[in-house]
Amino acid sequence: MTEGRPDFPVEPWALTEIGLDHASLGVHESVFALANGHIGMRGSFEEGEPIVVPGTYLNGFFEERPLPYAEAGYGFPEQGQTVVNVTDGKLVRLLVGDTPLDLDYGEIVEHRRTLDLRRGVLRRVTEWRSPNGRTVKVTSTRLVSLRRRSIAAIEYSVECTDNRGDLYVALQSDLLANEPVDSGSESDDPRAAAALRRPLVNELAVGRGQRAVLVHRTRRSRLLMAAGMDHVVDVPDSATEDMEAGEDLARFTLAARLPQGSSLKLVKYLAYGWSSRRSAAALRDQVEGALATAKLAGFERLLREQKEVLDSHWALADVEIEGDDELQQAVRVGVFHVLQASLRAERQPVPAKGLTGPGYDGHTFWDTETYVLPVLTYIAPDAVRDALRWRHSTLDLARARASELGRQGAAFPWRTIRGEETSGYWPAGTAAFHINADIADAVVRYWHATGDDEFDRDFGTELLIETARLWASLGHFDAEDGFRIDGVTGPDEYTAVVDNNVYTNLMAQRNLREAARAVERQPDVAGRLQVTEEEVAYWHRAARLMRVPWDSRLGVHMQSEAFTHHEEWDFAGTPASHYPLLLHYPYFEIYRKQVVKQADLVMALHLRGDAFTHEEKVADFAYYEARTVRDSSLSAAQQAVVAAETGHLELAYDYWGEAALTDLQNLHGNAGHGLHIASLAGGWTVAVAGFGGMRDHDGRLLFAPRLPSRISRLRFRLAYQGRTVEVAIEKERTTYRLLDGEPLDVHHHGRRVTVDEAELTLDNPPAPEVEPVRQPPGASPRRRGNGRRD
């Protein structure tokens, strides 16, 4: 897939496409995607052409495929899982006379599409002159309901805008299954999706009046899904209607005569559902019931509901940025897509691409718990509860995986849709056991932020205990080095199967300690899981004696055992065209050099900042900054947070732009596969944890605000322990205000203060003086505007 770089006008609450940009069409389909966590629809045109990647997805709905190996090994997963492009209900084909509207033909008089971030809709206006000279104006409004989980809707109108008399048009409103999909994948790109040919088998097709339902099942995973459509028609003159329903296509056809200057309007209601247990008839009934209530409510009510839901979330989730309008837009787009990916997932995962494209086969990775849930914890905690309940629902699979690997507790999968391990590559996949500690970290953060004791009792404590058991059985005590965790891969996939990865060890340390605390809080759960005093004592000892490699010669932590003794990568001899390295060099060459794909030890400085002194953070950040090439979209946000903490404010600002604009400017060249939800979440994270300096270690909120030169004011809000706190940062001072709940103690640059209804304004100390840091040649973040780089 060759993808261009889009060019969106800068607007505070919208994203607009003006004209048709073929080079960026796939990217536009991703960024204009609408979703609610259950349904996802890429932003392709209603008419179906032109198109790059058609896509409609249901969270958790997948097909299995065999995973072949040149050389099989014990414990290798046998089945892969790939998200399915389900029945497409977006299609509303228009024929002007006998000519189909296709923006690749005829003449585009005007074309504009706008993603409205406050109303949660995609609006489109196109005026088009057909090859036969007739001109029509098409307007549409599309939504995927955030209130009604199974519902989407499209209002589509056609106006005759020429002066050549009556115009005959036909609309074909389709449900299309097994839509031909060319993902544009490059075979050597691990981000690409597997090709699925006709994955759906029809079980039921019903059409009557203006309504139709198609029910299909997948061939191998045996999952059932249903898609239904119904319509409301408003025509100015005579019209005919017809409905047909076959195995893979249901079509409602409306033919109408448009007198000069008149218009017709079609409202299309869509409903989707899937199940691994229910019958085809039951799914049909579910979809038809949802359609009936949505149609009764009407399109205008769906629009009002959508705005009400988003008004409620934006009141807490918005980040206000003064001084950089482009960044303001990008951060809001990012938060919008994070909300879309999660709000109605309801005990389903948050995939790495959300529901915006087929990249990574629709899999969920560790970045859900490490990048996305830390944002949602403070702006949409109910979505975090649901996501962690999904992890809990897969515990038996994780236990079975641990047992297969000869370990205790639970070994959660590196990549999955349903809960089974589907990574066919051990070094940079299954060996990344840190995902267990990442899940535990998200559990602890949610519990501290919400005080949700019911969750702690019913789900959280069990997750903490079983992940702690994994670490206790994976590591071992060494007489000289304490507790070691050997043969694992940390976040940096360019340094695989190593001993004592610092990030992994420190996150495991927190996991062990928090599991012990949970046992004290929930003795009944501990009793049910047969936790012994000896087991808890082992956790405490392992945490206390956890090995954290240190290079006394260089005065820095080793990312993993002996990392600082490896040969340096030849950055000067690496052409820019050879990034990402994994597509141009053998892993053997990468693994044995000091080159870092993405923030690893630097991320430990953020998430386990309580384990480092400030001086250690400064030295470690400088050392690893010079070796990190950012071949992953996950890196920039973490580097920004630590850059801000260590005083490199202008560098942090540049990284902030890279994280937030990853997809809007297609910086990694693959946004057409789907959005990078974790990187988009990073836009919020850099604002709050970077320039707000927010940390949440051990259930305490700490802030250390400082702004880069170009940003004059930054304001955000957090939900924490039943309170809503507003933080407004200016150059010299920060103002805290309690908007809801009881007074709350927080820390401002190390000083403990109480936030209540009265505004509390405190001075910001100046950033510490630091030596400039350097990046590998060609790996510096892009400079934006005229800000100074330290």
C-alpha positions in Angstrom: 0.0 0.0 0.0 1.5 3.3 -1.1 0.2 6.0 1.2 0.5 9.7 0.9 0.5 12.4 3.6 -2.9 14.0 4.1 -3.3 17.7 4.4 -6.1 18.7 6.8 -7.1 22.3 7.5 -6.4 23.2 11.2 -9.7 23.4 13.1 -10.3 23.1 16.8 -13.1 20.5 16.8 -13.2 18.9 13.3 -11.2 17.2 10.7 -12.0 18.1 7.1 -11.1 16.6 3.7 -11.4 19.1 0.8 -11.3 17.6 -2.6 -10.3 14.1 -3.5 -6.7 13.1 -2.6 -6.1 9.7 -4.2 -2.6 9.3 -2.6 -4.0 9.6 0.9 -7.3 7.8 0.3 -6.5 4.9 2.6 -5.3 7.2 5.4 -8.6 9.2 5.1 -10.6 5.9 5.4 -8.8 5.3 8.7 -9.0 8.7 10.2 -12.7 9.1 9.2 -13.6 5.8 10.7 -16.5 5.8 13.1 -16.8 3.2 15.9 -18.2 2.7 19.4 -16.1 -0.2 20.7 -18.5 -2.8 19.3 -19.0 -1.7 15.6 -16.3 0.0 13.5 -16.8 1.4 10.0 -13.9 2.7 7.9 -14.5 6.1 6.3 -15.0 4.8 2.8 -17.6 6.4 0.5 -21.2 5.3 0.5 -21.0 4.6 -3.2 -18.2 2.0 -2.7 -15.8 3.6 -5.1 -13.1 4.8 -5.1 -11.8 2.7 -2.2 -8.6 1.3 -0.8 -9.6 -0.9 2.1 -13.3 -1.6 2.6 -13.9 -2.4 6.3 -16.7 -3.0 8.8 -15.6 -4.7 12.0 -17.2 -6.2 15.0 -15.0 -6.3 18.1 -14.1 -9.8 19.0 -15.4 -11.3 15.7 -12.6 -13.2 13.9 -11.7 -16.1 11.7 -9.1 -18.7 12.6 -6.3 -19.6 10.2 -3.5 -22.1 10.5 0.0 -20.9 11.5 2.5 -22.8 9.4 6.2 -23.1 10.6 9.2 -24.0 8.6 10.4 -25.7 11.8 7.8 -26.4 14.4 8.6 -26.1 18.1 7.0 -27.0 21.4 4.6 -24.4 22.6 4.2 -22.7 19.2 0.5 -21.7 18.6 -1.2 -23.6 15.9 -4.0 -21.2 15.1 -3.9 -17.6 14.2 -6.9 -15.2 14.5 -7.7 -12.5 12.0 -10.4 -9.8 12.2 -13.1 -10.3 9.6 -14.4 -7.6 7.3 -18.1 -8.3 8.1 -21.2 -7.4 6.1 -20.8 -3.9 4.7 -23.9 -1.8 5.4 -22.4 1.6 4.5 -23.1 1.1 0.8 -25.7 3.4 -0.9 -24.9 3.4 -4.6 -26.3 6.3 -6.7 -27.1 6.1 -10.4 -27.7 9.4 -12.1 -29.8 8.3 -15.0 -27.8 5.2 -15.9 -24.4 6.5 -14.7 -23.1 5.5 -11.3 -21.6 8.2 -9.1 -17.9 7.5 -8.9 -15.6 10.3 -8.0 -12.9 8.8 -10.4 -15.2 9.7 -13.3 -17.2 12.7 -14.3 -16.3 16.0 -12.8 -16.1 16.9 -9.1 -17.6 20.4 -8.7 -17.2 20.4 -4.9 -16.2 17.7 -2.4 -15.9 18.0 1.4 -16.0 15.5 4.3 -15.9 16.5 7.9 -15.4 14.4 11.0 -17.2 16.4 13.8 -15.5 15.6 17.1 -18.2 17.1 19.3 -21.2 15.5 17.5 -19.5 12.2 16.6 -20.6 12.1 13.0 -19.0 12.1 9.5 -20.6 14.7 7.2 -20.1 14.8 3.5 -21.0 17.2 0.7 -20.3 16.3 -2.9 -21.4 18.1 -6.0 -20.7 16.0 -9.1 -21.3 16.3 -12.8 -21.8 13.0 -14.5 -20.2 12.2 -17.9 -23.6 12.8 -19.5 -23.7 16.3 -18.1 -26.2 16.0 -15.3 -25.3 17.6 -11.9 -26.3 16.4 -8.5 -25.4 17.4 -5.0 -25.0 14.5 -2.5 -25.0 15.1 1.2 -24.7 12.5 3.9 -24.4 12.2 7.6 -23.1 9.0 9.1 -22.9 7.9 12.8 -22.1 4.8 14.8 -24.1 5.2 17.9 -22.3 5.6 21.3 -25.7 5.3 23.1 -27.1 2.3 21.2 -24.3 -0.3 21.0 -25.6 -2.2 18.0 -26.8 0.7 15.8 -25.3 2.8 13.0 -27.2 5.1 10.6 -26.7 7.1 7.5 -28.8 10.0 6.2 -28.2 10.3 2.4 -29.8 12.9 0.2 -29.6 13.7 -3.5 -30.4 17.1 -5.0 -30.7 17.9 -8.7 -28.7 21.1 -9.1 -28.6 21.6 -12.9 -31.3 23.3 -15.0 -31.9 20.6 -17.4 -35.3 19.5 -16.2 -36.4 16.3 -14.4 -33.8 13.8 -13.4 -34.3 10.1 -12.9 -32.1 8.5 -10.2 -31.8 5.2 -8.5 -30.4 4.4 -5.0 -29.2 0.9 -4.2 -28.8 0.4 -0.5 -26.9 -2.8 0.2 -25.8 -5.3 2.8 -22.8 -6.9 1.2 -20.9 -9.9 2.7 -17.6 -11.3 1.5 -16.7 -8.0 0.0 -13.4 -8.4 -2.0 -10.7 -7.0 0.2 -7.2 -6.1 -1.0 -5.6 -4.8 2.2 -2.7 -3.4 0.2 -0.4 -5.3 2.5 3.2 -5.8 1.7 4.1 -9.4 2.4 7.2 -8.5 4.4 5.4 -6.0 6.7 4.5 -7.6 10.0 1.9 -5.0 10.6 -0.1 -6.2 7.6 -3.2 -8.3 7.9 -3.6 -11.9 6.7 -5.6 -12.2 3.5 -9.0 -13.9 4.1 -10.9 -15.1 1.1 -14.7 -15.3 1.5 -14.6 -16.0 5.3 -18.4 -15.8 5.7 -20.9 -18.6 5.0 -24.6 -17.6 4.8 -27.0 -19.0 7.3 -30.1 -16.9 6.8 -31.2 -14.2 4.4 -34.5 -12.4 4.9 -35.9 -9.3 3.1 -39.3 -7.7 3.2 -40.5 -4.2 2.6 -37.6 -1.9 3.4 -35.9 -4.2 5.8 -33.4 -7.0 5.4 -31.2 -9.2 7.6 -28.3 -11.4 6.6 -26.8 -13.9 9.1 -23.4 -15.5 8.4 -21.0 -17.7 10.2 -17.2 -18.0 9.9 -15.9 -21.2 8.4 -13.3 -22.2 11.0 -14.0 -20.2 14.2 -17.8 -20.9 13.8 -18.8 -17.5 15.1 -22.2 -16.2 14.0 -22.9 -12.6 13.0 -26.0 -10.7 11.8 -26.4 -7.5 9.9 -29.7 -5.7 9.3 -30.9 -2.6 7.5 -34.1 -0.7 7.4 -35.0 2.6 5.7 -37.1 5.7 5.8 -37.6 7.4 2.4 -38.7 10.9 1.6 -39.2 11.5 -2.2 -40.5 14.6 -4.0 -42.3 12.8 -6.8 -43.1 9.4 -8.1 -40.9 6.5 -7.0 -40.6 2.7 -7.0 -39.1 0.4 -4.4 -37.8 -3.1 -4.5 -36.1 -5.5 -2.0 -34.1 -8.6 -2.7 -32.1 -10.8 -0.3 -29.6 -13.5 -1.2 -26.7 -15.3 0.4 -24.2 -12.4 0.3 -26.3 -9.5 -0.8 -29.4 -7.8 0.3 -30.4 -4.7 -1.7 -33.1 -2.1 -1.3 -33.6 -0.3 -4.6 -35.3 3.1 -4.8 -35.9 4.7 -8.2 -37.3 8.2 -8.2 -38.0 11.2 -10.5 -36.5 14.4 -9.2 -38.1 17.6 -10.6 -35.6 20.3 -11.3 -34.3 21.8 -8.0 -35.8 19.0 -5.8 -34.1 16.4 -3.6 -34.8 13.0 -2.1 -33.6 11.7 1.2 -32.9 8.2 2.4 -32.3 7.3 6.1 -30.6 3.9 6.4 -30.6 2.3 9.8 -28.1 -0.5 10.5 -27.8 -3.0 13.3 -25.1 -5.6 14.0 -24.6 -8.4 16.5 -22.5 -11.5 16.8 -22.3 -14.5 19.1 -20.4 -17.7 19.7 -23.4 -19.4 21.4 -26.7 -18.1 20.1 -28.6 -19.4 17.1 -29.0 -17.7 13.7 -32.7 -17.1 14.5 -31.9 -15.5 17.8 -29.4 -13.1 16.2 -31.9 -12.2 13.5 -34.4 -11.4 16.2 -31.9 -9.3 18.1 -31.0 -7.3 15.0 -34.5 -6.7 13.9 -35.5 -5.5 17.4 -32.6 -3.1 17.5 -33.6 -1.8 14.1 -37.2 -1.3 15.1 -36.3 0.8 18.1 -33.8 2.9 16.2 -36.2 3.6 13.4 -38.9 4.5 16.0 -36.5 6.9 17.7 -35.6 8.5 14.3 -32.4 9.9 12.9 -32.6 13.3 14.7 -32.9 11.6 18.1 -29.9 9.5 17.3 -28.0 12.7 16.5 -29.1 14.2 19.8 -28.1 11.1 21.7 -24.6 11.1 20.1 -24.0 14.7 21.1 -25.2 14.2 24.6 -22.8 11.2 25.1 -19.9 13.2 23.7 -20.7 16.4 25.7 -20.5 14.3 28.8 -17.2 12.8 27.9 -15.6 15.9 26.5 -16.4 17.8 29.8 -13.8 15.5 31.4 -11.6 14.3 28.5 -10.7 17.5 26.7 -7.2 18.9 26.8 -7.0 22.6 26.0 -3.8 23.8 24.5 -3.0 27.5 23.8 -0.1 28.2 21.4 -0.3 25.4 18.9 -3.6 25.0 17.0 -2.4 22.1 15.0 -1.5 20.2 18.1 -4.8 21.1 19.7 -6.6 19.6 16.8 -4.5 16.4 16.8 -4.8 15.8 20.5 -8.6 16.1 20.3 -8.7 13.7 17.3 -6.6 11.3 19.3 -8.9 11.4 22.3 -11.9 11.0 20.1 -10.6 7.8 18.6 -9.6 6.4 21.9 -13.1 7.0 23.2 -14.5 5.4 20.0 -12.4 2.4 20.4 -13.5 1.6 23.9 -16.8 3.2 25.2 -19.1 0.3 24.2 -16.5 -2.5 23.9 -18.2 -4.0 27.0 -15.9 -6.9 28.0 -14.2 -7.1 24.6 -10.6 -6.0 24.0 -9.3 -2.7 22.6 -7.3 -3.7 19.5 -4.1 -1.9 18.6 -5.9 -0.4 15.6 -9.2 0.0 17.4 -11.9 -0.8 14.8 -10.4 1.4 12.1 -8.6 -1.1 9.9 -7.2 -4.6 9.5 -3.6 -3.9 10.6 -2.0 -6.4 13.0 -5.0 -8.7 12.1 -7.1 -6.8 14.6 -5.1 -8.1 17.5 -4.8 -6.7 21.0 -1.4 -6.3 22.5 0.2 -4.9 25.7 -0.3 -1.4 24.5 -3.9 -1.5 25.6 -3.0 -1.7 29.2 0.1 0.5 29.0 -1.0 3.2 26.7 -4.8 3.3 26.3 -6.1 2.3 29.7 -4.0 4.8 31.6 -5.8 7.5 29.7 -9.2 6.0 30.1 -8.7 5.5 33.8 -9.0 9.2 34.3 -11.5 10.2 31.6 -13.7 7.1 31.1 -13.1 4.6 34.0 -16.1 2.4 33.2 -14.4 1.5 29.9 -11.3 0.4 31.8 -13.4 -1.8 34.1 -14.9 -3.5 31.0 -11.5 -4.0 29.4 -10.0 -5.5 32.5 -13.0 -7.7 32.9 -12.3 -9.0 29.4 -8.8 -9.9 30.5 -10.2 -11.7 33.5 -12.6 -13.6 31.3 -9.5 -15.1 29.5 -7.8 -16.1 32.7 -8.4 -19.8 32.1 -6.7 -19.6 28.7 -3.8 -17.7 30.3 -3.5 -20.4 33.0 -3.5 -23.1 30.4 -0.8 -21.3 28.4 1.4 -20.9 31.5 0.9 -24.6 32.2 1.9 -25.5 28.7 5.1 -23.4 29.2 5.8 -25.2 32.5 5.0 -22.1 34.6 2.6 -21.3 37.4 -0.1 -18.7 37.3 -1.2 -17.1 34.1 0.8 -16.3 31.0 -1.3 -13.8 29.0 -0.8 -13.8 25.2 1.4 -11.3 23.3 -1.2 -10.9 20.6 -4.8 -12.2 20.5 -8.4 -11.5 19.8 -10.2 -14.0 22.0 -7.5 -14.8 24.5 -5.4 -17.5 22.9 -1.7 -16.8 22.1 -1.5 -16.2 18.3 2.0 -14.9 18.0 4.1 -17.2 15.8 7.4 -15.5 16.6 8.9 -16.3 20.0 11.7 -13.8 20.5 9.8 -10.6 19.9 6.4 -12.1 20.8 5.7 -14.8 23.3 9.0 -14.1 25.2 7.7 -10.6 26.0 6.2 -11.8 29.3 6.0 -8.2 30.6 2.5 -8.1 29.3 1.5 -9.8 32.5 2.9 -7.0 34.6 1.4 -4.5 32.3 -2.1 -5.9 32.9 -1.4 -5.9 36.7 -0.2 -2.3 36.5 -3.5 -1.3 34.8 -5.5 -3.2 37.5 -3.7 -1.4 40.3 -4.0 2.0 38.6 -7.7 1.6 38.1 -8.3 0.4 41.7 -6.3 3.4 43.1 -8.1 5.9 40.9 -11.6 4.6 41.5 -11.6 2.7 44.8 -13.8 0.1 43.1 -13.8 -2.5 45.8 -16.3 -4.8 44.0 -13.9 -5.0 41.0 -11.0 -5.6 43.4 -12.8 -8.5 45.0 -14.4 -10.1 41.9 -11.7 -9.5 39.3 -8.6 -7.5 40.2 -7.2 -9.5 43.0 -7.4 -12.7 41.0 -5.5 -11.0 38.1 -2.8 -9.8 40.5 -2.4 -13.1 42.2 -2.1 -15.2 39.0 0.3 -12.7 37.3 2.4 -12.7 40.4 2.6 -16.5 40.4 3.9 -16.3 36.8 6.8 -14.1 37.9 7.6 -16.3 40.9 7.8 -19.3 38.7 9.6 -17.6 35.8 12.4 -16.0 37.8 14.8 -17.6 40.3 17.1 -16.5 43.1 20.9 -16.3 42.5 23.3 -16.3 45.4 25.0 -13.2 44.1 22.4 -11.3 42.0 19.2 -11.7 43.9 16.0 -12.5 42.0 16.6 -12.9 38.2 14.2 -13.1 35.4 16.1 -14.5 32.4 15.3 -15.3 28.8 12.6 -12.6 28.2 12.0 -9.8 25.8 11.2 -6.3 27.0 9.4 -3.6 25.1 12.4 -3.1 22.8 11.9 -5.8 20.3 15.4 -5.2 18.9 16.9 -6.7 22.0 15.2 -10.1 22.3 15.4 -13.0 24.8 17.6 -11.3 27.3 18.3 -11.6 31.0 17.0 -9.1 33.5 15.3 -6.6 31.3 15.0 -3.6 33.7 11.5 -2.6 32.5 10.2 -6.2 32.9 11.9 -6.7 36.3 10.7 -3.4 37.8 7.1 -3.9 36.5 7.2 -7.5 37.9 8.4 -6.1 41.2 5.4 -3.9 41.4 3.2 -6.8 40.4 4.5 -9.0 43.2 4.1 -6.3 45.8 0.6 -5.3 44.8 -0.5 -9.0 44.7 0.7 -9.3 48.3 -1.3 -6.2 49.3 -4.4 -7.6 47.5 -4.1 -10.8 49.4 -4.3 -8.8 52.6 -7.3 -6.8 51.3 -9.2 -9.8 50.0 -8.5 -12.9 52.2 -11.5 -14.7 50.9 -10.2 -14.5 47.3 -6.8 -15.5 48.5 -8.3 -18.5 50.3 -10.3 -19.6 47.2 -7.1 -19.4 45.1 -5.2 -21.3 47.9 -2.6 -18.6 48.4 -0.3 -19.6 51.3 1.7 -17.4 53.7 4.9 -19.0 52.2 3.9 -18.0 48.7 3.3 -14.3 49.8 6.6 -14.3 51.6 8.3 -15.5 48.4 6.7 -12.6 46.5 8.0 -10.1 49.1 11.5 -11.5 49.0 11.6 -11.7 45.2 10.4 -8.0 45.0 12.9 -6.9 47.6 15.9 -8.7 45.8 14.8 -8.0 42.2 17.9 -7.7 39.9 18.3 -4.3 38.3 21.4 -4.2 36.1 23.7 -1.2 36.5 26.8 -0.2 34.6 29.0 1.5 37.2 31.6 2.4 34.5 29.1 4.4 32.5 26.9 5.4 35.4 23.7 4.2 33.7 21.3 1.3 34.0 21.7 -1.5 31.5 18.5 -2.0 29.6 19.1 -5.7 30.1 22.1 -7.7 31.3 25.3 -6.7 29.4 23.4 -4.4 27.0 25.9 -1.6 27.4 28.7 -4.0 26.5 27.2 -4.9 23.1 28.7 -3.5 19.9 27.3 -0.1 18.8 25.0 0.0 15.8 26.6 1.7 12.7 24.1 4.6 12.5 26.2 6.7 10.2 26.3 3.8 7.7 22.5 3.2 7.8 20.7 5.0 5.0 17.3 6.6 5.8 15.7 4.2 3.4 16.6 1.3 5.6 14.3 2.2 8.4 12.5 0.5 10.0 15.5 -1.8 10.5 13.4 -5.0 10.9 12.5 -4.8 7.2 16.1 -4.4 6.0 18.4 -6.3 8.4 18.4 -9.8 9.8 17.2 -10.0 13.4 20.5 -11.7 14.3 22.3 -8.4 13.4 19.9 -6.3 15.2 19.7 -8.4 18.4 23.4 -8.2 19.2 23.9 -4.4 18.8 23.1 -1.4 20.9 20.1 -0.2 18.9 16.7 0.3 20.5 13.4 0.0 18.5 11.3 1.8 21.0 11.4 3.2 24.5 12.2 0.4 27.0 14.3 1.4 29.9 13.1 5.0 29.2 9.5 3.8 29.7 10.6 2.3 33.0 11.8 5.8 34.0 8.1 6.9 33.5 6.0 4.0 34.8 8.4 3.0 37.6 9.9 6.4 38.2 9.6 5.7 41.9 12.5 3.3 41.5 15.0 5.8 40.1 16.7 9.0 41.4 16.4 12.2 39.4 20.1 12.0 38.5 19.7 8.4 37.3 16.8 9.5 35.1 18.9 12.2 33.5 21.8 9.9 32.8 19.7 7.0 31.6 17.6 9.2 29.3 20.6 10.7 27.6 22.3 7.3 27.1 19.3 5.6 25.5 18.1 8.7 23.5 21.3 8.3 21.5 20.4 4.6 20.6 16.7 4.7 20.0 15.5 4.8 16.4 11.8 4.8 17.0 10.8 2.2 14.5 7.6 1.9 16.5 4.8 4.5 16.9 4.8 3.5 20.6 8.1 5.3 21.4 7.6 9.1 20.9 5.0 9.5 23.7 7.1 7.8 26.3 10.3 9.6 25.2 8.3 12.9 25.5 7.2 12.2 29.0 10.7 11.5 30.3 12.2 14.3 28.2 9.8 16.7 30.0 10.6 15.3 33.4 14.4 15.6 32.9 14.2 19.2 31.7 14.3 18.7 27.9 11.1 20.6 27.3 11.6 21.6 23.7 12.5 18.0 22.8 9.5 16.8 24.6 7.4 19.2 22.6 8.7 17.8 19.4 8.0 14.3 20.5 4.5 15.3 21.5 3.8 16.5 18.0 5.2 13.2 16.6 2.9 11.1 18.8 -0.2 13.1 18.3 0.3 13.6 14.5 1.3 10.0 13.8 -1.8 9.3 11.7 -3.0 12.7 10.7 0.3 13.1 8.9 0.9 9.4 8.3 4.4 9.6 9.8 5.0 5.9 9.7 3.6 5.4 6.2 1.0 2.8 7.3 -2.0 4.6 8.6 -4.1 3.1 5.8 -3.9 -0.2 7.7 -5.7 1.5 10.6 -5.0 4.1 13.3 -2.3 3.7 15.9 -4.6 4.0 18.9 -1.8 3.8 21.5 0.1 6.7 19.8 -3.1 8.7 19.6 -3.6 8.1 23.4 -0.1 9.4 23.7 -1.3 12.9 22.8 -3.2 13.0 26.1 -0.4 11.3 28.0 2.2 13.8 27.0 0.0 16.7 28.0 -0.9 15.3 31.4 2.0 13.1 32.4 4.7 15.0 30.4 4.0 18.7 30.8 1.6 18.2 33.7 4.1 15.9 35.3 1.3 13.7 36.6 2.3 10.5 38.4 0.1 8.1 40.3 2.5 5.9 42.2 0.9 4.0 45.2 -2.4 5.8 45.0 -1.1 9.3 45.2 -1.4 12.0 42.6 1.8 14.0 42.0 2.2 16.9 39.6 5.3 18.7 38.4 4.0 21.1 35.7 6.3 22.9 33.2 5.5 24.1 29.7 7.7 24.3 26.5 8.3 27.7 25.0 5.5 27.6 22.4 2.7 26.5 24.7 1.3 29.4 26.8 -1.4 27.5 28.6 -2.5 23.9 29.1 -5.6 22.8 30.9 -7.0 19.3 31.6 -9.2 17.5 34.0 -9.0 14.1 35.8 -11.5 11.9 37.6 -9.8 10.5 40.7 -11.2 8.7 43.8 -14.7 10.2 43.3 -13.4 13.7 42.6 -13.0 15.8 39.4 -9.8 17.9 39.5 -8.9 20.6 37.0 -5.3 21.6 36.4 -4.5 24.8 34.5 -0.8 25.3 33.7 0.8 28.6 32.7 4.4 29.5 32.3 5.0 30.6 35.8 2.2 29.1 37.8 -0.3 26.3 38.0 -3.9 26.5 39.2 -5.7 23.5 40.8 -9.4 23.4 41.3 -11.8 20.8 42.6 -14.9 20.6 40.4 -16.6 17.8 42.1 -16.2 15.7 45.3 -14.4 16.0 48.6 -11.1 17.9 49.0 -8.1 15.9 47.7 -4.4 15.9 48.7 -2.0 16.1 45.8 1.7 17.0 45.4 3.0 19.9 43.4 6.7 19.6 42.6 7.1 17.6 45.8 5.0 19.9 48.0 1.8 18.3 49.5 -1.2 20.5 49.1 -5.0 20.2 49.4 -7.2 20.9 46.4 -10.8 22.1 47.2 -13.4 24.3 45.6 -11.3 27.4 45.9 -8.6 27.9 43.3 -5.1 27.0 44.5 -2.4 28.7 42.5 1.2 27.7 42.9 4.5 28.7 41.3 6.2 26.4 38.9 10.0 26.2 39.6 12.2 26.6 36.5 13.3 23.5 34.6 16.7 22.1 35.7 19.7 22.9 33.6 20.6 19.8 31.6 23.1 19.0 28.9 21.6 18.6 25.4 21.0 15.0 24.3 21.4 13.5 20.9 19.5 11.0 18.8 20.8 8.6 16.1 21.4 10.3 12.8 18.0 10.7 11.1 16.1 9.7 14.2 15.5 13.1 15.7 11.8 14.1 16.0 10.6 16.6 13.5 10.7 20.2 14.6 7.4 22.0 14.4 7.1 25.8 14.2 9.9 28.0 15.4 10.3 26.6 18.9 13.9 26.3 20.2 15.3 22.7 20.6 17.5 22.2 23.6 
